[in-house]
Amino acid sequence: MSYSDKRTENVLPQMPVAKLLYELPLAFHTETWVHSFPEIIGRSSAMCAVLECVAKISRSDSSVLINGESGTGKELIAQGIHRLSNRNHKPFIAINCSAIPESLLESELFGHEKGAFTGAIQRHHGVFERANGGTLFLDEIGDMAPALQSKLLRVLQEKTFTPVGGKELCRADVRVIAATHVDLDGAIINGTFRSDLYYRINVLPVTLPALRERSEDIPLLLAYFMEVSNRMHPQQQPCWFTQDASAILSSQAWPGNIRQLQNLVERLVVMRGGGQISVEHLPREFQMARLGQSPMNANDFAASRAANSNSFGVQAQAPLNWKTSASIPPSSLQSLNPRPGINAMTMPDSFGTLPLQGIDLVGFIESLENSLITQALLRTDNNRNQAAKLLGMNRTTLVERIKKRKISPMNPASEEL
């Protein structure tokens, strides 16, 4: 069913969007998400369930707590709640509690009077004042200091606050939407988060699924971010993903969630400079998916990325698609792999075909060796004895090549792109 359907053309203009979504059947909801939630890209059942919940709670004025991993789009959901609420004609203000020092966060929340502290040369209006009548989004509330938690609790209970250095009470007509990636239940047990504040902000909970839990939305997200990146970085020819590249990216775990995927698409568009983006243009850690490995988790992804300095995927030759085969006659396996004790491998049909434009044979062989050594190190958790056995070579030789080519995996500094 669509908006052009005769059964709905007289209903839509007469009902608020939130009320309409609440009363219409779920089958209709899927067709209305694009129109009602332009901030959200996704048609998966997991995301539709979240949006159905958001459409319901947006009509309320109660506090909302959005839970979810970093990069899942918590602020976009908060914006959607505000836009569908009765407060949408008033300000929506977002503040990241973990990005502001504790000494300044109180002033940013409640404001301060002139002369309240050194450097307070004029009256400052905090976000509770600036968001009056609207919605205040407190991101990463789990990182807020305990002292400020008690003051925030008072504001939510009494609907009043006092600016820093002030004496008069100010009215707080604000709907609070909080978000965190922290396990607040565990934080309460550890004594780093107040239980009474938790119960106050967790009136209407929303839990966002990680991207790996809504993998069917990845192709839509890839297409959307590709379009956005093409507009941001105009080239003579726009970029697009091949089917194989899109399939590989859709199979990954994405520990950094949507933010990581968005950053990768923009990176690929900039580095490619136009035209199709195929498998060989992907970073090495994604190309490894062609080897039949399972989607990478956060640790695998970070370790693989750190092990390959050329993470833009602009190498001359992509890793080869090696495949284990149990159907090849033993004589053929022995001819391909004369060393006993090593698993026999077959090569793709294209292997050994000289490109029309020629090839840098020395560079090709070195790139192939580096790729296989890196994979062996990753598979054995950097155990060089076991890696040497996988490669069928002497440990001393392996160590020499690792040092000479500087391809030993390092400890990852971050789990996101």
HELIX and SHEET records of a PDB file:
HELIX    1   1 LEU A   12  GLN A   14  5                                   3    
HELIX    2   2 VAL A   17  GLU A   23  1                                   7    
HELIX    3   3 LEU A   26  SER A   36  1                                  11    
HELIX    4   4 SER A   45  ILE A   57  1                                  13    
HELIX    5   5 LYS A   74  ARG A   83  1                                  10    
HELIX    6   6 GLU A  102  PHE A  110  1                                   9    
HELIX    7   7 VAL A  127  ARG A  130  1                                   4    
HELIX    8   8 ILE A  141  ASP A  143  5                                   3    
HELIX    9   9 PRO A  146  GLU A  158  1                                  13    
HELIX   10  10 LEU A  184  ASN A  190  1                                   7    
HELIX   11  11 SER A  195  ILE A  201  1                                   7    
HELIX   12  12 LEU A  211  ASP A  217  5                                   7    
HELIX   13  13 ILE A  218  MET A  232  1                                  15    
HELIX   14  14 GLN A  243  SER A  250  1                                   8    
HELIX   15  15 ASN A  257  ARG A  272  1                                  16    
HELIX   16  16 VAL A  279  HIS A  281  5                                   3    
HELIX   17  17 ARG A  284  GLN A  287  1                                   4    
HELIX   18  18 MET A  288  LEU A  291  5                                   4    
HELIX   19  19 ALA A  298  ALA A  307  1                                  10    
HELIX   20  20 PRO A  330  LEU A  336  1                                   7    
HELIX   21  21 LEU A  361  ARG A  379  1                                  19    
HELIX   22  22 ARG A  384  LEU A  391  1                                   8    
HELIX   23  23 ARG A  395  ARG A  405  1                                  11    
SHEET    1   A 5 PHE A  92  ASN A  96  0                                        
SHEET    2   A 5 THR A 135  ASP A 139  1                                        
SHEET    3   A 5 ARG A 175  THR A 180  1                                        
SHEET    4   A 5 VAL A  64  ASN A  67  1                                        
SHEET    5   A 5 LEU A 204  THR A 207  1                                        
SHEET    1   B 2 THR A 160  PHE A 161  0                                        
SHEET    2   B 2 CYS A 170  ARG A 171 -1                                        
SHEET    1   C 2 CYS A 239  PHE A 241  0                                        
SHEET    2   C 2 GLY A 275  ILE A 277  1                                        
END                                                                             
